Amino acid sequence: ASEIQPVIQRREGFENAMRQHGLPFGGALLVAENGILQIKEQMVKLMKQGVSAFVCAASHARALLELVRDGLPAGLSLPSILTIDKAETDDLDLRAPSYIAQDMAAVGTAAVELLCQRILRTHRQYEVIKIPPKYVDNGSVHPV
């Protein structure tokens, strides 16, 4: 159960960030463990069903942007995209979607401090360290 807790907290954090910024957020979640081709097929299918926004990992956003670059099927337009990590898109000549940024320097600092405490045996048995993420707006989230 402890392995699932960070996933739940991360999802709740993203939902809260969406609400705090007044961004649209639906109940549909796309979980894909398939290859990029299947992900693209699933995204097209969802867009045809009227899904207007994707909250996804950078690799999924990249697949969606590749669809845009290659030409979306007739009648479909680019949905809102928010990634849970920054998508690298330089080679696509497209701007990276809006994303939730993790402060990796703060995460690293906290990890080193915790390690030092553990080495010096001054750490607590269980400690929660929260490092809040931030929303980076690159213009890929549109009003509904």
Buried (B, 14 or more C-beta within 10 A) or exposed (E): EEEEEEEEEBEEBBEEBBEEEEBEBEEEEBEBEEEEEEBBBBBBEBBEEEBBBBBBBBBBBBBBBBBBEEEBEEEBEBBBBBBBBBBEBEEBEBEBBBBBEBEEEEEEEBEEEBEEEEEEEEBEEEEEEEEEBEBBEBEBBBEE
